[in-house]
Amino acid sequence: MSAVVVEDRGPVRVLTIDRPARRNALDLDDRLELLDALKTADREARAIVLTGAGTVFCAGGDIRSMSQDPEVARQRLEVVNAVVRQMVTGERPIVAAVEGGAFGLGLALASACDVVVAGRSATFSTSFAKIGLAPDTGLSYTLPLRVGRGRTRELLLTARTFDATEAERIGVVETLVDDGAALEAAAAAATALAELSAPMVAGVRHLLAQPDQSLEGLLAAEADTQVELLGGPQFAEGRAAFLERRRPDFLNS
C-alpha cells in the first residue's frame, strides 16, 4: 500500500501521508516515497498541500524501524535531508494542513512548508529529546526561521508539547481553523498561491533559502532574480494587467 496518496485539485497537488495505523510515522520506505512524490509534484503542479490521513498529521519517525547501525542510520538521515532540501529549495510553494499533531519529524515537515494551517485542537512537539536524540529533518534550520533562536533552543531542549494557539502566537502556524477544516483551508491557500506568477514564487523561495543570507549576499541575489523576472513573460502580463486595470492571468501567460 502506498505511503503517500496523491490527489490533484486543479493546479494544486495534495499529498497525504497514509500510515494512520502508526499515526503516520515514517520508516525508510515511506520517506523515499514522500521524496519522490514531492519531486514529482514540483514538476507537475503549481502548488502543493501536505497533510496526514486519520487523526494525526505525522507522529515523526517510526521508532520501531530506527537502527543503531551507523550505516543504516546515515542512510535514513540522508533521505530525510533530501526531503527537507526538496521542500525548502524546490520551485513550488507548499502548504501544510495539520490536524491532531505534528511531532519530531512531523513538526520538521510542517516547519519546512511556506504556510501552515492547523486545526484548533492540534498539538506540536519537537519530541526528539524525549528519546535522547537531537533534531533532524532540517528542524534546527526551519524552526529558528519561524520562532527565533531563543525559542527554538527552549523547544528543542524541553521537547514540551504546545497547543495550536501557542503555535500560532510564536509563528509555527500561520492560520488556525476549526478542527476538520485544515485540509480545505490549506487547499484554498494553495490555490491562491498557484494563481500567482510561478517564476516570482520560485524566485522568492530561492532568495529565502540561498546559503548566503548576509546583506550583500541577498542584495546580489535580489538583483539577479529581479533582472531575470523583468525579462520574462509573467512580468509582461503583470505590467499589462496593471496598466489595463485588470487582474493578471499568470496561469495562462
C-alpha positions in Angstrom: 0.0 0.0 0.0 1.3 3.4 -0.9 2.6 5.6 1.9 1.5 8.8 0.0 -1.8 9.3 -1.6 -1.8 11.8 -4.5 -4.8 13.9 -5.4 -4.9 16.8 -7.9 -7.2 19.7 -7.3 -6.7 21.8 -10.4 -3.2 23.3 -10.2 -2.8 22.0 -6.6 -1.4 18.6 -5.8 -2.5 17.2 -2.4 0.0 14.7 -0.8 -1.5 12.7 2.1 0.8 10.7 4.3 -1.2 7.5 4.6 0.1 5.5 7.6 -2.8 6.1 10.1 -2.3 2.8 11.9 1.0 4.1 13.2 0.0 7.8 13.3 1.7 8.5 10.0 5.2 7.8 11.5 7.6 7.3 8.6 10.0 4.5 8.0 12.7 4.5 5.4 10.5 3.3 2.5 7.9 5.9 3.4 10.5 8.6 3.4 11.7 7.6 -0.1 8.1 7.6 -1.4 7.5 11.0 0.1 10.6 12.3 -1.5 9.6 11.0 -4.9 6.1 12.4 -4.5 7.4 15.9 -3.6 9.8 15.9 -6.6 7.1 14.8 -9.0 4.7 17.4 -7.6 7.3 20.1 -8.0 7.5 19.3 -11.7 3.8 18.8 -12.4 1.8 21.1 -10.1 1.7 24.8 -9.4 1.3 24.4 -5.6 1.4 21.5 -3.1 -0.6 20.7 0.0 1.0 18.2 2.5 -1.3 16.5 5.1 -1.8 13.3 7.0 -4.5 10.7 7.0 -6.5 10.0 10.1 -6.2 11.9 13.3 -2.5 12.9 13.3 -0.6 14.9 10.7 2.7 13.0 11.4 4.0 11.5 14.7 7.6 11.6 13.4 10.0 8.9 12.5 8.9 5.3 13.0 10.8 4.5 16.2 10.5 0.7 15.7 12.4 1.0 12.4 15.3 3.1 13.9 18.7 1.4 13.9 21.8 1.9 16.0 23.9 0.7 13.0 25.7 3.9 11.8 25.4 3.0 8.1 21.6 2.4 8.4 21.1 5.5 10.4 23.1 7.6 7.9 21.0 6.2 5.1 17.8 7.2 6.8 19.1 10.7 7.6 20.3 11.2 4.0 16.8 10.6 2.8 15.1 13.0 5.2 17.8 15.5 4.4 16.8 15.2 0.8 13.1 15.5 1.7 13.6 18.8 3.5 16.0 20.1 0.9 13.4 19.5 -1.8 10.7 21.2 0.3 12.8 24.3 1.0 14.6 24.7 -2.3 12.0 23.4 -4.8 10.1 25.6 -7.2 6.6 25.2 -5.8 5.0 26.6 -2.6 3.9 24.1 -0.1 1.0 24.5 2.4 0.7 22.1 5.4 -2.7 21.0 6.7 -2.2 19.9 10.3 -4.8 18.0 12.2 -4.2 16.2 15.5 -0.5 16.6 16.0 2.9 17.2 14.4 5.8 15.7 16.4 9.5 15.4 15.7 10.0 14.7 12.0 6.3 15.7 11.6 6.9 19.2 13.1 10.0 19.4 10.8 7.9 18.7 7.7 5.3 21.3 8.7 8.0 23.9 9.5 9.6 23.4 6.1 6.3 24.5 4.4 5.6 28.0 3.3 2.3 28.2 5.1 1.0 26.0 8.0 -2.8 25.7 8.5 -3.8 23.9 11.7 -7.0 22.7 13.4 -7.6 24.4 16.8 -7.0 21.2 18.7 -3.7 20.4 17.0 -0.6 19.9 19.2 3.1 20.1 18.5 6.4 19.0 19.9 10.0 18.8 18.7 9.9 15.4 20.7 13.4 14.2 19.7 14.9 14.9 23.1 12.3 12.6 24.7 14.1 9.6 23.3 17.6 11.0 23.7 18.0 12.3 20.1 18.9 15.7 18.6 16.7 17.2 15.9 16.9 16.2 12.2 15.0 16.7 9.0 16.2 20.3 9.0 14.3 21.3 12.1 17.3 23.2 13.5 17.2 25.3 10.3 13.5 25.7 9.7 12.3 26.3 13.3 14.5 29.3 14.1 13.3 30.9 10.9 9.8 30.7 12.3 10.2 31.3 16.0 13.7 32.7 16.5 16.8 31.0 18.0 15.9 31.5 21.7 12.5 29.9 21.4 13.9 27.2 19.2 16.5 26.3 21.9 13.8 26.0 24.5 11.5 23.9 22.4 14.3 21.5 21.3 15.8 21.0 24.7 12.5 20.6 26.6 10.5 18.8 23.8 7.4 20.1 25.6 4.1 19.8 23.9 2.4 23.1 22.9 -1.0 23.7 21.6 -2.2 25.4 18.3 -2.9 28.7 20.0 0.7 29.0 21.1 1.9 27.6 17.8 0.1 30.5 16.0 1.4 33.1 18.5 5.1 32.1 18.2 5.0 31.6 14.4 4.9 27.8 13.9 1.4 28.1 12.4 0.0 30.9 10.1 -3.7 30.1 10.2 -6.0 28.4 12.7 -9.2 26.8 11.6 -11.9 24.7 13.1 -11.0 21.0 13.6 -11.5 19.1 10.4 -11.3 22.2 8.2 -7.5 22.3 7.8 -7.3 20.5 4.5 -9.9 22.6 2.8 -8.4 25.8 4.1 -4.9 24.7 3.1 -6.2 23.8 -0.4 -7.7 27.2 -0.8 -4.5 28.9 0.3 -2.5 26.7 -2.1 -4.9 27.6 -4.9 -4.3 31.3 -4.3 -0.6 30.7 -4.4 -0.9 28.6 -7.6 -2.6 31.6 -9.3 0.5 33.8 -8.7 3.4 34.2 -11.0 5.3 30.9 -10.8 8.7 32.4 -11.6 8.1 35.1 -8.9 7.1 32.4 -6.3 10.2 30.4 -7.2 12.4 33.5 -7.0 11.1 34.4 -3.5 11.7 30.8 -2.3 15.2 30.8 -3.7 16.1 34.1 -2.1 14.9 32.9 1.3 16.7 29.6 1.0 20.0 30.6 -0.5 23.1 29.9 1.6 24.4 33.5 1.8 21.9 35.4 3.9 24.2 38.3 4.5 23.1 41.8 3.4 25.5 41.8 0.4 24.6 38.2 -0.5 20.9 39.0 -0.6 21.3 42.3 -2.4 23.2 40.5 -5.2 20.7 37.6 -5.3 17.8 40.0 -5.4 19.3 41.9 -8.3 19.9 38.7 -10.2 16.4 37.4 -9.6 14.8 40.7 -10.4 16.6 41.1 -13.7 15.6 37.6 -14.8 11.9 38.3 -13.8 11.8 41.7 -15.5 12.7 40.0 -18.8 10.1 37.3 -18.5 6.5 36.9 -19.9 5.0 36.8 -16.4 6.2 40.4 -15.6 4.9 41.5 -19.0 1.5 40.1 -18.2 1.6 41.7 -14.7 2.6 45.1 -16.1 -0.1 44.9 -18.9 -2.7 43.9 -16.3 -1.8 46.8 -14.1 -1.9 49.3 -16.9 -5.2 47.9 -18.1 -6.7 47.8 -14.6 -7.5 44.1 -14.7 -6.4 41.0 -12.8 -3.3 39.4 -14.2 -3.7 35.9 -15.7 -0.4 34.2 -14.6 -1.8 30.7 -15.2 -2.1 31.2 -18.9 0.6 33.7 -19.8 
